[in-house]
C-alpha cells in the first residue's frame, strides 16, 4: 500500500485522521475550452511550439478541481466530502493505522518531499507556492496546508505533529500582506491587489487619507501558461493570482491592435483560458483579509478593493461574489474573469456599490486618489 503513495505522491491528500486519500481518475474533468487551447498552442506559431506536454502539477490539479468546485472551494467541506459514505466509490483511501510506523512515515515523507521540490525551472523563490491557512471548527484551530497551484491539501492531523515540522515553518507560507499604517485613527482600509509578476505599493495613499490603511497582499507563486514570446511556458513560475493559458501576442492581434476595427470578443475568449478554481482560491484569500479587517472594527462599507491587471480581474470577482456590502471597487487594466461561471455565482450585496473599470495605465494613481476621496468623504 505504501508504494502506491510513494510512486505518485502528488495524487494524495493526508487527512486529519492520518489517512491517505486519492481522488480516482474517473472524477478528473478538463474543460473543453482548455483542451482546445492546449491543442492550438501545440501548433507552431512563428516557429515556436508554445505547449508540449502537461506538467505533473497540471495533472494533479485536474484530479482535485472538480471536487473542489463541488464543495465551493471550502477545505473543511472537502474533508467532510472525503468521509461522506456516498462518495466512497469516488476515492481510494489507505488508512494510516493500517500501515506500519515505518511505512506511514515513508509515505508522509514522499508527499512532503514532493511539496518541497515541486518547483521547476530553478526558481529559488519557494516561499509562495504553498499557503498555510488556519481554519476554526468546533472551537479548535485546525491548520491546513494548501497547494495554491494544484489544490492538493494536507490537513494537520490529530496524530503527533509531522516530524518535518512544516506546519511551524513560516517560509512555506504566503508572506503576510504588507500594510501601510494610517497616520491617524484607522477608519477605512484599501486592499490593493498586484498584477502578474508582482508590483509596487501605494504607500502614498496614507499621506492623502490619514485614516486609511493600505494592505498589499502577496499572491502565491503559480504555474503560468500564458505565452509572452519570452517567458517559459508551460510550467513557468511567476507571482500571480490565477493561471492563464493562451498566447498574449495572438490575443493582442485579435482585439487591441490599432488596425483591428472590429473586435471579436468571442474569438478572443476562445484564445485564452482563465483558471476558475485558482481564481476562487484567490477570492477566498482576499475574503479572509476582508474578514480580518471587519473583526478589527472597520465597517464593510469602509473597506475598498482595487487591483491592477490580474489584480483588477480578481477585484471584479470579489465584487460579484462577496458576502459583504463593501465601500467600492476599482479595477485597473483587468477583465471580467470567467463570466460564464462568475455570473452564475453572483451575490447581490454589491449590486449598487460603485465599481470603476478602467484600462488606462497612465493617471492610475490620480484616478485612485480621486475615487477614494469621493468615496471616503
URLIN-V647136 format. One record per residue. N is the residue number from 1. RES is the residue in one letter. PHI is phi in whole degrees, 0 to 359 (999 if undefined). BURIAL is 1 if it has 16 or more other ideal C-beta (glycine too) atoms within 10 Angstrom, else 0. D_FIRST is the distance of its C-alpha to the first C-alpha in Angstrom with 1 decimal. Layout:
# URLIN-V647136
[[N/RES/PHI/BURIAL/D_FIRST] [N/RES/PHI/BURIAL/D_FIRST]]
This chain:
# URLIN-V647136
[[1/X/999/0/0.0] [2/X/300/1/3.8] [3/X/297/0/5.4] [4/X/301/0/5.5] [5/X/282/1/7.2] [6/X/292/1/9.2] [7/X/282/0/10.5] [8/X/224/1/11.8] [9/X/293/1/12.5] [10/X/284/1/15.6] [11/X/262/1/14.0] [12/X/247/1/12.5] [13/X/254/1/14.6] [14/X/253/1/14.5] [15/X/273/1/16.5] [16/X/293/1/19.2] [17/X/269/1/17.2] [18/X/79/1/14.5] [19/X/266/1/12.0] [20/X/254/1/10.2] [21/X/232/1/11.8] [22/X/233/1/12.3] [23/X/283/1/15.6] [24/X/291/0/15.6] [25/X/300/0/17.8] [26/X/296/0/20.4] [27/X/268/1/21.5] [28/X/297/0/22.3] [29/X/222/0/26.1] [30/X/242/0/28.4] [31/X/297/0/32.1] [32/X/302/0/34.4] [33/X/297/1/36.8] [34/X/293/1/34.2] [35/X/299/0/33.2] [36/X/296/0/36.9] [37/X/292/1/37.6] [38/X/299/1/34.8] [39/X/296/0/36.3] [40/X/296/1/39.7] [41/X/288/1/38.7] [42/X/284/0/37.5] [43/X/278/0/41.2] [44/X/300/0/43.3] [45/X/233/0/45.5] [46/X/55/0/48.3] [47/X/83/0/46.3] [48/X/241/0/43.0] [49/X/269/0/39.7] [50/X/267/1/38.4] [51/X/213/1/34.9] [52/X/246/0/32.9] [53/X/225/0/29.1] [54/X/287/1/26.9] [55/X/278/1/25.2] [56/X/297/1/21.6] [57/X/295/1/23.0] [58/X/294/1/24.7] [59/X/296/0/21.7] [60/X/296/1/19.8] [61/X/299/1/23.0] [62/X/299/1/23.4] [63/X/291/1/20.0] [64/X/261/1/21.3] [65/X/299/1/25.1] [66/X/298/1/25.6] [67/X/290/1/23.9] [68/X/299/1/25.6] [69/X/294/0/28.9] [70/X/298/0/28.4] [71/X/262/0/28.2] [72/X/58/0/31.0] [73/X/59/1/29.0] [74/X/257/0/28.8] [75/X/283/1/25.6] [76/X/292/0/26.3] [77/X/293/0/26.5] [78/X/298/1/23.3] [79/X/298/1/21.5] [80/X/296/0/23.4] [81/X/300/1/22.6] [82/X/301/1/18.8] [83/X/262/0/19.5] [84/X/284/0/22.3] [85/X/303/0/21.9] [86/X/290/0/23.6] [87/X/256/0/20.8] [88/X/298/0/17.9] [89/X/276/0/18.0] [90/X/262/0/18.1] [91/X/231/1/14.8] [92/X/247/0/11.0] [93/X/233/1/10.0] [94/X/243/1/7.2] [95/X/291/0/9.6] [96/X/300/1/10.3] [97/X/290/0/12.1] [98/X/273/0/9.4] [99/X/264/1/8.0] [100/X/292/0/10.5] [101/X/303/0/13.0] [102/X/295/0/12.4] [103/X/296/1/8.7] [104/X/299/1/9.9] [105/X/287/0/12.8] [106/X/293/0/11.4] [107/X/294/1/9.3] [108/X/298/1/12.7] [109/X/298/1/14.7] [110/X/298/1/13.3] [111/X/292/1/14.3] [112/X/293/1/17.5] [113/X/296/0/18.4] [114/X/297/1/18.1] [115/X/301/1/20.5] [116/X/287/0/22.9] [117/X/245/0/23.1] [118/X/280/1/23.2] [119/X/280/1/26.9] [120/X/224/0/28.6] [121/X/59/0/32.2] [122/X/53/0/32.6] [123/X/279/0/33.3] [124/X/269/0/33.5] [125/X/276/0/34.1] [126/X/270/1/30.6] [127/X/301/0/32.0] [128/X/253/1/31.8] [129/X/286/1/28.5] [130/X/240/1/26.9] [131/X/238/1/28.8] [132/X/279/1/28.3] [133/X/236/1/29.6] [134/X/263/0/30.7] [135/X/230/0/30.5] [136/X/248/0/32.5] [137/X/214/0/31.3] [138/X/54/0/32.9] [139/X/68/0/34.9] [140/X/249/0/31.8] [141/X/288/0/31.2] [142/X/232/1/27.6] [143/X/263/0/26.7] [144/X/230/1/24.3] [145/X/244/1/23.7] [146/X/245/1/24.3] [147/X/279/1/24.1] [148/X/291/1/27.5] [149/X/270/1/26.9] [150/X/245/1/23.7] [151/X/86/1/23.4] [152/X/294/1/20.0] [153/X/222/1/20.1] [154/X/239/1/18.9] [155/X/270/1/20.4] [156/X/288/1/21.8] [157/X/289/1/19.7] [158/X/280/0/21.5] [159/X/285/0/19.7] [160/X/308/0/21.6] [161/X/306/0/22.3] [162/X/305/1/20.1] [163/X/297/0/21.2] [164/X/278/0/21.9] [165/X/66/0/24.6] [166/X/292/1/24.4] [167/X/282/1/25.7] [168/X/249/0/28.8] [169/X/249/0/29.5] [170/X/293/0/32.0] [171/X/292/0/31.7] [172/X/260/1/28.6] [173/X/248/1/30.6] [174/X/296/1/33.3] [175/X/302/0/36.5] [176/X/299/0/38.7] [177/X/303/0/41.4] [178/X/285/0/44.7] [179/X/234/0/47.5] [180/X/259/1/51.2] [181/X/291/0/52.8] [182/X/292/1/55.9] [183/X/285/0/59.3] [184/X/236/0/60.4] [185/X/299/0/58.9] [186/X/288/1/55.6] [187/X/238/1/56.4] [188/X/205/1/54.3] [189/X/223/1/51.2] [190/X/248/1/50.5] [191/X/257/1/46.9] [192/X/251/1/47.1] [193/X/255/1/44.1] [194/X/288/1/44.1] [195/X/265/1/43.6] [196/X/301/1/41.3] [197/X/76/0/41.2] [198/X/88/0/42.5] [199/X/195/1/46.1] [200/X/281/0/48.9] [201/X/237/0/49.9] [202/X/240/1/52.7] [203/X/302/0/53.9] [204/X/295/0/57.5] [205/X/299/1/56.9] [206/X/295/1/57.2] [207/X/288/0/60.7] [208/X/279/0/61.8] [209/X/232/1/60.4] [210/X/302/0/60.6] [211/X/266/0/58.5] [212/X/265/1/55.6] [213/X/260/1/52.3] [214/X/251/1/50.4] [215/X/249/1/46.6] [216/X/246/1/44.9] [217/X/291/1/41.2] [218/X/262/1/39.0] [219/X/283/1/36.6] [220/X/291/1/33.1] [221/X/263/1/32.8] [222/X/239/1/31.4] [223/X/294/1/30.7] [224/X/228/1/34.1] [225/X/252/1/34.8] [226/X/280/1/38.5] [227/X/275/1/40.4] [228/X/245/0/43.5] [229/X/78/0/44.6] [230/X/233/0/43.9] [231/X/261/0/40.5] [232/X/291/0/37.1] [233/X/204/1/35.3] [234/X/280/1/32.7] [235/X/91/1/30.6] [236/X/294/1/33.6] [237/X/260/1/33.1] [238/X/204/1/35.9] [239/X/288/1/36.9] [240/X/180/1/37.1] [241/X/268/1/36.4] [242/X/205/1/35.2] [243/X/283/1/34.0] [244/X/235/1/36.6] [245/X/249/1/36.3] [246/X/159/1/39.5] [247/X/238/1/42.5] [248/X/299/1/44.9] [249/X/292/0/47.7] [250/X/297/1/47.6] [251/X/296/1/47.6] [252/X/297/0/50.6] [253/X/295/0/52.4] [254/X/280/1/51.9] [255/X/229/1/52.9] [256/X/233/0/54.5] [257/X/289/0/56.6] [258/X/303/0/60.4] [259/X/273/0/61.2] [260/X/264/0/58.8] [261/X/275/0/61.2] [262/X/231/0/59.0] [263/X/284/0/55.5] [264/X/253/0/53.0] [265/X/293/0/50.4] [266/X/297/0/48.5] [267/X/293/0/48.1] [268/X/297/1/47.0] [269/X/301/1/44.3] [270/X/280/0/42.9] [271/X/256/1/42.8] [272/X/218/1/40.8] [273/X/234/1/37.6] [274/X/262/1/36.9] [275/X/282/1/33.5] [276/X/295/1/33.8] [277/X/303/1/30.6] [278/X/293/1/31.3] [279/X/303/1/34.9] [280/X/288/1/34.0] [281/X/294/1/31.8] [282/X/291/1/34.9] [283/X/302/1/37.1] [284/X/299/1/35.1] [285/X/295/1/35.5] [286/X/296/1/39.3] [287/X/299/0/39.4] [288/X/298/0/38.0] [289/X/294/1/40.8] [290/X/301/1/43.3] [291/X/299/0/42.1] [292/X/298/0/42.5] [293/X/294/1/46.1] [294/X/295/0/46.9] [295/X/293/0/45.8] [296/X/275/0/48.1] [297/X/102/0/51.0] [298/X/272/1/51.4] [299/X/297/0/52.3] [300/X/307/1/50.2] [301/X/288/0/53.4] [302/X/250/1/53.8] [303/X/248/1/50.5] [304/X/238/1/50.7] [305/X/241/1/48.0] [306/X/217/1/48.9] [307/X/193/1/47.1] [308/X/243/1/47.7] [309/X/59/1/46.1] [310/X/304/1/42.4] [311/X/296/1/43.5] [312/X/292/1/46.2] [313/X/295/1/43.8] [314/X/296/1/41.6] [315/X/303/1/44.9] [316/X/293/1/45.7] [317/X/295/1/42.2] [318/X/294/1/42.7] [319/X/301/1/46.2] [320/X/282/1/45.0] [321/X/245/1/42.2] [322/X/297/1/43.2] [323/X/273/0/43.6] [324/X/242/1/46.6] [325/X/275/1/50.0] [326/X/266/1/50.3] [327/X/283/1/53.4] [328/X/169/1/53.0] [329/X/222/1/51.0] [330/X/229/1/52.0] [331/X/253/1/50.0] [332/X/253/1/51.1] [333/X/57/1/50.4] [334/X/240/1/47.5] [335/X/249/1/46.8] [336/X/284/1/45.5] [337/X/279/1/41.8] [338/X/47/1/40.1] [339/X/297/0/43.1] [340/X/299/0/41.5] [341/X/259/0/38.9] [342/X/297/1/40.8] [343/X/294/0/43.9] [344/X/279/0/42.0] [345/X/251/0/40.6] [346/X/294/0/43.9] [347/X/261/0/45.2] [348/X/265/0/49.0] [349/X/303/1/49.2] [350/X/251/1/50.5] [351/X/299/0/52.4] [352/X/250/0/55.7] [353/X/277/1/54.5] [354/X/296/0/56.0] [355/X/230/0/53.7] [356/X/254/1/55.0] [357/X/242/1/53.5] [358/X/217/1/55.0] [359/X/235/0/54.3] [360/X/247/0/56.9] [361/X/291/0/55.6] [362/X/294/0/59.0] [363/X/70/0/60.4] [364/X/303/1/56.9] [365/X/298/0/57.7] [366/X/295/0/61.0] [367/X/297/1/59.6] [368/X/298/1/57.1] [369/X/299/1/59.9] [370/X/295/0/62.2] [371/X/295/1/59.6] [372/X/296/1/58.5] [373/X/300/0/62.1] [374/X/291/0/62.8] [375/X/285/1/59.8] [376/X/276/1/60.3] [377/X/273/0/64.0]]
